Amino acid sequence: MSAKSVSDDQFESEVLKADGPVVVDFWAEWCGPCKALMPLVEEMADEMDGKVKVTKVNIDDNPNTPTKYGVRGIPTLMLFKDGQVVDTRVGGMSKSQLTEWVESVA
């Protein structure tokens, strides 16, 4: 299952009230590092399907959620468990770093 696009209106139901861990990728269309990271996030979403839910929030289309969570630079990845942020990573990373990070926290 690929990463699901989530809007400000859907954030509570899709992320905060989700069963199990959720990765949120905050990104923008104009962000080069975001575009480089996106295929890795999609691959991880497929490989970890059933273990971790992977979502993405376009910060230009949905400004409220990134503001609420203090996103200052992108790409920002946040891992939520039981409606709470348990870890945050800012900037690009390799697929192995991404997978290791999610597995260590999830």
N, CA, C and O atoms as a GROMACS GRO file, in nm:
protein
  424
    1MET      N    1   0.085  -0.118   0.000
    1MET     CA    2   0.000   0.000   0.000
    1MET      C    3   0.089   0.124   0.000
    1MET      O    4   0.179   0.136   0.083
    2SER      N    5   0.065   0.214  -0.090
    2SER     CA    6   0.149   0.334  -0.099
    2SER      C    7   0.108   0.435   0.008
    2SER      O    8   0.005   0.421   0.074
    3ALA      N    9   0.191   0.537   0.022
    3ALA     CA   10   0.165   0.642   0.120
    3ALA      C   11   0.037   0.716   0.083
    3ALA      O   12   0.014   0.747  -0.034
    4LYS      N   13  -0.045   0.743   0.181
    4LYS     CA   14  -0.173   0.808   0.159
    4LYS      C   15  -0.162   0.958   0.183
    4LYS      O   16  -0.110   1.002   0.285
    5SER      N   17  -0.211   1.037   0.087
    5SER     CA   18  -0.215   1.182   0.104
    5SER      C   19  -0.323   1.216   0.206
    5SER      O   20  -0.436   1.167   0.198
    6VAL      N   21  -0.287   1.301   0.301
    6VAL     CA   22  -0.378   1.338   0.408
    6VAL      C   23  -0.388   1.490   0.414
    6VAL      O   24  -0.287   1.560   0.407
    7SER      N   25  -0.510   1.541   0.427
    7SER     CA   26  -0.533   1.685   0.438
    7SER      C   27  -0.543   1.726   0.584
    7SER      O   28  -0.548   1.641   0.673
    8ASP      N   29  -0.544   1.856   0.608
    8ASP     CA   30  -0.563   1.907   0.744
    8ASP      C   31  -0.691   1.848   0.806
    8ASP      O   32  -0.691   1.809   0.922
    9ASP      N   33  -0.798   1.842   0.727
    9ASP     CA   34  -0.927   1.793   0.776
    9ASP      C   35  -0.924   1.645   0.810
    9ASP      O   36  -0.996   1.600   0.899
   10GLN      N   37  -0.840   1.568   0.742
   10GLN     CA   38  -0.834   1.424   0.764
   10GLN      C   39  -0.731   1.384   0.868
   10GLN      O   40  -0.729   1.268   0.911
   11PHE      N   41  -0.645   1.475   0.909
   11PHE     CA   42  -0.529   1.441   0.992
   11PHE      C   43  -0.569   1.370   1.121
   11PHE      O   44  -0.507   1.270   1.159
   12GLU      N   45  -0.669   1.420   1.188
   12GLU     CA   46  -0.709   1.359   1.315
   12GLU      C   47  -0.754   1.214   1.295
   12GLU      O   48  -0.710   1.125   1.368
   13SER      N   49  -0.842   1.191   1.198
   13SER     CA   50  -0.895   1.055   1.178
   13SER      C   51  -0.791   0.961   1.119
   13SER      O   52  -0.787   0.843   1.156
   14GLU      N   53  -0.706   1.009   1.028
   14GLU     CA   54  -0.610   0.922   0.960
   14GLU      C   55  -0.481   0.899   1.038
   14GLU      O   56  -0.418   0.794   1.024
   15VAL      N   57  -0.442   0.995   1.121
   15VAL     CA   58  -0.314   0.984   1.193
   15VAL      C   59  -0.336   0.972   1.344
   15VAL      O   60  -0.293   0.874   1.405
   16LEU      N   61  -0.401   1.070   1.402
   16LEU     CA   62  -0.412   1.074   1.548
   16LEU      C   63  -0.497   0.961   1.605
   16LEU      O   64  -0.471   0.914   1.716
   17LYS      N   65  -0.598   0.917   1.531
   17LYS     CA   66  -0.686   0.810   1.580
   17LYS      C   67  -0.658   0.675   1.515
   17LYS      O   68  -0.735   0.581   1.530
   18ALA      N   69  -0.546   0.666   1.443
   18ALA     CA   70  -0.511   0.541   1.374
   18ALA      C   71  -0.468   0.435   1.474
   18ALA      O   72  -0.414   0.465   1.580
   19ASP      N   73  -0.494   0.309   1.437
   19ASP     CA   74  -0.443   0.197   1.515
   19ASP      C   75  -0.300   0.171   1.472
   19ASP      O   76  -0.273   0.153   1.354
   20GLY      N   77  -0.209   0.170   1.568
   20GLY     CA   78  -0.069   0.142   1.535
   20GLY      C   79   0.008   0.267   1.496
   20GLY      O   80  -0.048   0.377   1.491
   21PRO      N   81   0.137   0.249   1.468
   21PRO     CA   82   0.223   0.362   1.434
   21PRO      C   83   0.194   0.420   1.296
   21PRO      O   84   0.156   0.349   1.203
   22VAL      N   85   0.212   0.552   1.285
   22VAL     CA   86   0.189   0.623   1.158
   22VAL      C   87   0.308   0.714   1.130
   22VAL      O   88   0.349   0.793   1.214
   23VAL      N   89   0.364   0.700   1.009
   23VAL     CA   90   0.469   0.792   0.962
   23VAL      C   91   0.400   0.902   0.881
   23VAL      O   92   0.318   0.874   0.794
   24VAL      N   93   0.434   1.027   0.910
   24VAL     CA   94   0.382   1.139   0.834
   24VAL      C   95   0.500   1.209   0.765
   24VAL      O   96   0.595   1.252   0.830
   25ASP      N   97   0.491   1.219   0.633
   25ASP     CA   98   0.592   1.286   0.552
   25ASP      C   99   0.538   1.423   0.514
   25ASP      O  100   0.447   1.434   0.433
   26PHE      N  101   0.595   1.528   0.575
   26PHE     CA  102   0.558   1.666   0.538
   26PHE      C  103   0.646   1.708   0.422
   26PHE      O  104   0.768   1.705   0.433
   27TRP      N  105   0.585   1.748   0.311
   27TRP     CA  106   0.659   1.776   0.188
   27TRP      C  107   0.592   1.889   0.110
   27TRP      O  108   0.483   1.935   0.145
   28ALA      N  109   0.659   1.932   0.002
   28ALA     CA  110   0.602   2.031  -0.091
   28ALA      C  111   0.651   1.999  -0.232
   28ALA      O  112   0.758   1.941  -0.251
   29GLU      N  113   0.571   2.037  -0.329
   29GLU     CA  114   0.600   2.009  -0.470
   29GLU      C  115   0.733   2.071  -0.514
   29GLU      O  116   0.804   2.013  -0.597
   30TRP      N  117   0.767   2.188  -0.461
   30TRP     CA  118   0.887   2.263  -0.504
   30TRP      C  119   1.014   2.217  -0.432
   30TRP      O  120   1.122   2.268  -0.462
   31CYS      N  121   1.003   2.124  -0.340
   31CYS     CA  122   1.116   2.083  -0.256
   31CYS      C  123   1.194   1.967  -0.319
   31CYS      O  124   1.143   1.855  -0.328
   32GLY      N  125   1.317   1.995  -0.363
   32GLY     CA  126   1.401   1.892  -0.425
   32GLY      C  127   1.428   1.773  -0.335
   32GLY      O  128   1.408   1.659  -0.378
   33PRO      N  129   1.475   1.795  -0.211
   33PRO     CA  130   1.498   1.681  -0.121
   33PRO      C  131   1.371   1.600  -0.094
   33PRO      O  132   1.377   1.478  -0.073
   34CYS      N  133   1.255   1.667  -0.094
   34CYS     CA  134   1.128   1.596  -0.074
   34CYS      C  135   1.104   1.500  -0.190
   34CYS      O  136   1.063   1.385  -0.170
   35LYS      N  137   1.128   1.549  -0.312
   35LYS     CA  138   1.108   1.466  -0.431
   35LYS      C  139   1.204   1.347  -0.432
   35LYS      O  140   1.169   1.238  -0.477
   36ALA      N  141   1.326   1.369  -0.382
   36ALA     CA  142   1.424   1.260  -0.375
   36ALA      C  143   1.383   1.155  -0.272
   36ALA      O  144   1.405   1.036  -0.292
   37LEU      N  145   1.322   1.199  -0.163
   37LEU     CA  146   1.282   1.109  -0.056
   37LEU      C  147   1.153   1.034  -0.086
   37LEU      O  148   1.132   0.923  -0.036
   38MET      N  149   1.066   1.095  -0.166
   38MET     CA  150   0.933   1.038  -0.190
   38MET      C  151   0.934   0.892  -0.238
   38MET      O  152   0.858   0.812  -0.184
   39PRO      N  153   1.018   0.853  -0.337
   39PRO     CA  154   1.015   0.712  -0.379
   39PRO      C  155   1.059   0.617  -0.267
   39PRO      O  156   1.011   0.504  -0.260
   40LEU      N  157   1.149   0.662  -0.180
   40LEU     CA  158   1.193   0.579  -0.068
   40LEU      C  159   1.081   0.561   0.033
   40LEU      O  160   1.063   0.453   0.089
   41VAL      N  161   1.005   0.668   0.055
   41VAL     CA  162   0.890   0.661   0.147
   41VAL      C  163   0.785   0.566   0.089
   41VAL      O  164   0.726   0.486   0.162
   42GLU      N  165   0.763   0.575  -0.042
   42GLU     CA  166   0.666   0.485  -0.107
   42GLU      C  167   0.709   0.338  -0.096
   42GLU      O  168   0.627   0.251  -0.067
   43GLU      N  169   0.838   0.312  -0.120
   43GLU     CA  170   0.889   0.175  -0.108
   43GLU      C  171   0.872   0.123   0.034
   43GLU      O  172   0.830   0.009   0.055
   44MET      N  173   0.906   0.207   0.131
   44MET     CA  174   0.891   0.167   0.271
   44MET      C  175   0.744   0.140   0.303
   44MET      O  176   0.713   0.045   0.376
   45ALA      N  177   0.654   0.221   0.249
   45ALA     CA  178   0.511   0.202   0.273
   45ALA      C  179   0.468   0.064   0.222
   45ALA      O  180   0.391  -0.006   0.289
   46ASP      N  181   0.516   0.026   0.104
   46ASP     CA  182   0.482  -0.106   0.049
   46ASP      C  183   0.540  -0.218   0.133
   46ASP      O  184   0.472  -0.316   0.162
   47GLU      N  185   0.666  -0.204   0.171
   47GLU     CA  186   0.736  -0.310   0.244
   47GLU      C  187   0.685  -0.326   0.387
   47GLU      O  188   0.687  -0.437   0.442
   48MET      N  189   0.639  -0.218   0.447
   48MET     CA  190   0.595  -0.225   0.588
   48MET      C  191   0.443  -0.223   0.600
   48MET      O  192   0.389  -0.199   0.708
   49ASP      N  193   0.374  -0.249   0.490
   49ASP     CA  194   0.228  -0.252   0.489
   49ASP      C  195   0.179  -0.351   0.595
   49ASP      O  196   0.226  -0.465   0.601
   50GLY      N  197   0.087  -0.307   0.677
   50GLY     CA  198   0.036  -0.391   0.784
   50GLY      C  199   0.104  -0.367   0.917
   50GLY      O  200   0.048  -0.398   1.022
   51LYS      N  201   0.226  -0.312   0.914
   51LYS     CA  202   0.300  -0.284   1.037
   51LYS      C  203   0.292  -0.135   1.072
   51LYS      O  204   0.275  -0.098   1.188
   52VAL      N  205   0.306  -0.051   0.968
   52VAL     CA  206   0.310   0.094   0.985
   52VAL      C  207   0.226   0.158   0.875
   52VAL      O  208   0.234   0.119   0.759
   53LYS      N  209   0.146   0.256   0.914
   53LYS     CA  210   0.071   0.333   0.816
   53LYS      C  211   0.159   0.450   0.773
   53LYS      O  212   0.218   0.517   0.857
   54VAL      N  213   0.167   0.476   0.643
   54VAL     CA  214   0.251   0.584   0.592
   54VAL      C  215   0.162   0.688   0.523
   54VAL      O  216   0.084   0.654   0.433
   55THR      N  217   0.174   0.813   0.566
   55THR     CA  218   0.093   0.920   0.509
   55THR      C  219   0.184   1.035   0.467
   55THR      O  220   0.300   1.043   0.509
   56LYS      N  221   0.130   1.123   0.384
   56LYS     CA  222   0.205   1.242   0.343
   56LYS      C  223   0.113   1.363   0.345
   56LYS      O  224  -0.004   1.356   0.311
   57VAL      N  225   0.170   1.475   0.387
   57VAL     CA  226   0.096   1.600   0.397
   57VAL      C  227   0.169   1.706   0.314
   57VAL      O  228   0.284   1.739   0.342
   58ASN      N  229   0.101   1.758   0.212
   58ASN     CA  230   0.156   1.867   0.131
   58ASN      C  231   0.138   1.996   0.212
   58ASN      O  232   0.026   2.039   0.237
   59ILE      N  233   0.250   2.056   0.252
   59ILE     CA  234   0.243   2.172   0.341
   59ILE      C  235   0.184   2.296   0.275
   59ILE      O  236   0.133   2.384   0.344
   60ASP      N  237   0.191   2.304   0.143
   60ASP     CA  238   0.134   2.419   0.074
   60ASP      C  239  -0.018   2.411   0.069
   60ASP      O  240  -0.087   2.512   0.083
   61ASP      N  241  -0.070   2.290   0.050
   61ASP     CA  242  -0.215   2.270   0.042
   61ASP      C  243  -0.279   2.258   0.180
   61ASP      O  244  -0.399   2.280   0.195
   62ASN      N  245  -0.199   2.223   0.280
   62ASN     CA  246  -0.250   2.198   0.415
   62ASN      C  247  -0.160   2.266   0.519
   62ASN      O  248  -0.081   2.198   0.584
   63PRO      N  249  -0.171   2.398   0.534
   63PRO     CA  250  -0.078   2.471   0.621
   63PRO      C  251  -0.102   2.455   0.771
   63PRO      O  252  -0.011   2.478   0.850
   64ASN      N  253  -0.221   2.415   0.812
   64ASN     CA  254  -0.253   2.410   0.955
   64ASN      C  255  -0.178   2.301   1.032
   64ASN      O  256  -0.125   2.326   1.140
   65THR      N  257  -0.173   2.182   0.976
   65THR     CA  258  -0.109   2.070   1.046
   65THR      C  259   0.040   2.092   1.065
   65THR      O  260   0.090   2.076   1.176
   66PRO      N  261   0.116   2.128   0.959
   66PRO     CA  262   0.259   2.152   0.982
   66PRO      C  263   0.285   2.264   1.083
   66PRO      O  264   0.381   2.256   1.160
   67THR      N  265   0.201   2.366   1.083
   67THR     CA  266   0.216   2.475   1.179
   67THR      C  267   0.194   2.424   1.321
   67THR      O  268   0.269   2.458   1.413
   68LYS      N  269   0.090   2.343   1.338
   68LYS     CA  270   0.057   2.288   1.470
   68LYS      C  271   0.172   2.205   1.527
   68LYS      O  272   0.196   2.206   1.648
   69TYR      N  273   0.243   2.133   1.439
   69TYR     CA  274   0.350   2.045   1.485
   69TYR      C  275   0.489   2.105   1.469
   69TYR      O  276   0.590   2.036   1.484
   70GLY      N  277   0.496   2.235   1.440
   70GLY     CA  278   0.622   2.306   1.439
   70GLY      C  279   0.717   2.268   1.326
   70GLY      O  280   0.839   2.273   1.342
   71VAL      N  281   0.661   2.230   1.212
   71VAL     CA  282   0.745   2.195   1.097
   71VAL      C  283   0.807   2.323   1.042
   71VAL      O  284   0.735   2.414   1.000
   72ARG      N  285   0.941   2.330   1.043
   72ARG     CA  286   1.010   2.450   0.996
   72ARG      C  287   1.089   2.424   0.869
   72ARG      O  288   1.113   2.516   0.791
   73GLY      N  289   1.129   2.301   0.847
   73GLY     CA  290   1.204   2.263   0.728
   73GLY      C  291   1.147   2.135   0.671
   73GLY      O  292   1.091   2.053   0.744
   74ILE      N  293   1.161   2.118   0.541
   74ILE     CA  294   1.111   1.995   0.480
   74ILE      C  295   1.221   1.932   0.395
   74ILE      O  296   1.308   2.004   0.347
   75PRO      N  297   1.219   1.803   0.375
   75PRO     CA  298   1.118   1.711   0.429
   75PRO      C  299   1.133   1.691   0.579
   75PRO      O  300   1.244   1.683   0.632
   76THR      N  301   1.018   1.682   0.646
   76THR     CA  302   1.014   1.645   0.787
   76THR      C  303   0.930   1.518   0.796
   76THR      O  304   0.819   1.512   0.743
   77LEU      N  305   0.984   1.419   0.863
   77LEU     CA  306   0.911   1.295   0.887
   77LEU      C  307   0.884   1.285   1.036
   77LEU      O  308   0.974   1.302   1.119
   78MET      N  309   0.759   1.258   1.070
   78MET     CA  310   0.722   1.240   1.210
   78MET      C  311   0.660   1.103   1.227
   78MET      O  312   0.585   1.056   1.141
   79LEU      N  313   0.692   1.039   1.338
   79LEU     CA  314   0.633   0.909   1.369
   79LEU      C  315   0.538   0.928   1.486
   79LEU      O  316   0.577   0.974   1.594
   80PHE      N  317   0.412   0.892   1.464
   80PHE     CA  318   0.308   0.905   1.566
   80PHE      C  319   0.270   0.767   1.618
   80PHE      O  320   0.264   0.670   1.543
   81LYS      N  321   0.246   0.761   1.749
   81LYS     CA  322   0.192   0.641   1.813
   81LYS      C  323   0.087   0.687   1.912
   81LYS      O  324   0.112   0.776   1.993
   82ASP      N  325  -0.030   0.628   1.905
   82ASP     CA  326  -0.140   0.663   1.997
   82ASP      C  327  -0.168   0.814   1.998
   82ASP      O  328  -0.195   0.872   2.104
   83GLY      N  329  -0.160   0.876   1.880
   83GLY     CA  330  -0.194   1.018   1.867
   83GLY      C  331  -0.085   1.114   1.910
   83GLY      O  332  -0.107   1.235   1.911
   84GLN      N  333   0.032   1.063   1.946
   84GLN     CA  334   0.142   1.147   1.993
   84GLN      C  335   0.264   1.132   1.903
   84GLN      O  336   0.290   1.023   1.851
   85VAL      N  337   0.340   1.242   1.886
   85VAL     CA  338   0.466   1.235   1.812
   85VAL      C  339   0.567   1.164   1.901
   85VAL      O  340   0.590   1.205   2.015
   86VAL      N  341   0.628   1.055   1.849
   86VAL     CA  342   0.730   0.985   1.927
   86VAL      C  343   0.870   1.010   1.875
   86VAL      O  344   0.968   0.991   1.947
   87ASP      N  345   0.882   1.054   1.749
   87ASP     CA  346   1.013   1.090   1.696
   87ASP      C  347   0.997   1.171   1.569
   87ASP      O  348   0.896   1.160   1.499
   88THR      N  349   1.097   1.254   1.540
   88THR     CA  350   1.095   1.341   1.422
   88THR      C  351   1.231   1.338   1.356
   88THR      O  352   1.334   1.337   1.424
   89ARG      N  353   1.232   1.337   1.224
   89ARG     CA  354   1.356   1.349   1.146
   89ARG      C  355   1.335   1.457   1.041
   89ARG      O  356   1.230   1.462   0.976
   90VAL      N  357   1.435   1.542   1.024
   90VAL     CA  358   1.428   1.648   0.925
   90VAL      C  359   1.540   1.628   0.824
   90VAL      O  360   1.654   1.602   0.860
   91GLY      N  361   1.505   1.639   0.696
   91GLY     CA  362   1.604   1.626   0.590
   91GLY      C  363   1.599   1.489   0.524
   91GLY      O  364   1.526   1.399   0.566
   92GLY      N  365   1.679   1.476   0.421
   92GLY     CA  366   1.682   1.352   0.346
   92GLY      C  367   1.754   1.242   0.422
   92GLY      O  368   1.831   1.268   0.514
   93MET      N  369   1.729   1.119   0.381
   93MET     CA  370   1.799   1.004   0.436
   93MET      C  371   1.792   0.891   0.336
   93MET      O  372   1.709   0.892   0.244
   94SER      N  373   1.879   0.793   0.353
   94SER     CA  374   1.878   0.678   0.263
   94SER      C  375   1.762   0.586   0.301
   94SER      O  376   1.701   0.601   0.407
   95LYS      N  377   1.733   0.492   0.212
   95LYS     CA  378   1.624   0.399   0.240
   95LYS      C  379   1.654   0.316   0.364
   95LYS      O  380   1.565   0.291   0.445
   96SER      N  381   1.779   0.272   0.379
   96SER     CA  382   1.813   0.192   0.497
   96SER      C  383   1.799   0.274   0.625
   96SER      O  384   1.752   0.223   0.726
   97GLN      N  385   1.840   0.402   0.620
   97GLN     CA  386   1.824   0.489   0.738
   97GLN      C  387   1.676   0.508   0.771
   97GLN      O  388   1.636   0.503   0.887
   98LEU      N  389   1.596   0.528   0.668
   98LEU     CA  390   1.452   0.547   0.685
   98LEU      C  391   1.388   0.423   0.748
   98LEU      O  392   1.313   0.434   0.845
   99THR      N  393   1.418   0.308   0.693
   99THR     CA  394   1.362   0.183   0.742
   99THR      C  395   1.408   0.154   0.885
   99THR      O  396   1.328   0.117   0.970
  100GLU      N  397   1.537   0.172   0.912
  100GLU     CA  398   1.589   0.149   1.046
  100GLU      C  399   1.523   0.242   1.148
  100GLU      O  400   1.491   0.201   1.260
  101TRP      N  401   1.504   0.369   1.109
  101TRP     CA  402   1.442   0.466   1.198
  101TRP      C  403   1.299   0.422   1.233
  101TRP      O  404   1.261   0.420   1.350
  102VAL      N  405   1.222   0.388   1.132
  102VAL     CA  406   1.084   0.348   1.156
  102VAL      C  407   1.077   0.221   1.239
  102VAL      O  408   0.997   0.212   1.332
  103GLU      N  409   1.160   0.123   1.207
  103GLU     CA  410   1.159  -0.004   1.282
  103GLU      C  411   1.204   0.016   1.426
  103GLU      O  412   1.154  -0.053   1.516
  104SER      N  413   1.296   0.109   1.451
  104SER     CA  414   1.345   0.130   1.587
  104SER      C  415   1.241   0.196   1.676
  104SER      O  416   1.242   0.176   1.798
  105VAL      N  417   1.153   0.273   1.617
  105VAL     CA  418   1.054   0.344   1.696
  105VAL      C  419   0.918   0.275   1.693
  105VAL      O  420   0.845   0.274   1.793
  106ALA      N  421   0.886   0.216   1.579
  106ALA     CA  422   0.756   0.150   1.565
  106ALA      C  423   0.756   0.020   1.641
  106ALA      O  424   0.656  -0.052   1.642
   0.00000   0.00000   0.00000
